[in-house]
């Protein structure tokens, strides 16, 4: 990857500070989430041609018909996942660019992430090493199945929308653990949190969202 000059770095820090201010004004209050997003360079998670737009509060294309979520959504999902305090083990379904994974890795003990599009996964892994992040385990697989061998997880975050919550993922949630997941049909979904209690699941709808669909086959 191309080296960027220190002038660019200063400009990016200024754009990140601006973005963090926007997130705060939109209601994100977890200071750890804001701090981590304020020091994570979103520009390296998109194609260089789009890097000047990396700190706009919008979703951006990452190829293969997929998108890097809007920063507000990344912040909202992360904040919702962490509402009960810091987490040791987190599962993410839908690595995509790896931006959300990186934010999670800076806030949790260990992050397991699954992606079904191999070139996206490989690129994301290069970004993790470029940033010197070592607490991410990544797998090329179908996220509907989760990653049972390494569960249960205190947190599960899904960044593509199924029409129903996958049973396999519910099974891999630890008691007291929480899942944040968009659920619905193409383009119109609800962001839902599911908390696993000793005798079942508690669900709460957060807001309307628009994610790419969670699809079954690997490519
Ligand atoms: N969190 C990502 C958002 C990526 S978009 C980011 O920060 O960039 C959602 C991703 O979910 C896409 O990369 C898509 O390929 C992936 N995905 C969709 N269905 C999947 C499945 N069944 N298993 C694993 N990944 C899946």
Boltz pocket constraint, residues with backbone or C-beta under 6 A from the ligand:
constraints:
  - pocket:
      binder: B
      contacts: [[A, 62], [A, 66], [A, 67], [A, 68], [A, 69], [A, 93], [A, 94], [A, 95], [A, 96], [A, 97], [A, 98], [A, 99], [A, 100], [A, 101], [A, 114], [A, 115], [A, 116], [A, 117], [A, 120], [A, 141], [A, 142], [A, 143], [A, 144], [A, 159], [A, 160], [A, 212], [A, 213], [A, 214], [A, 215], [A, 216], [A, 217]]
      max_distance: 6.0
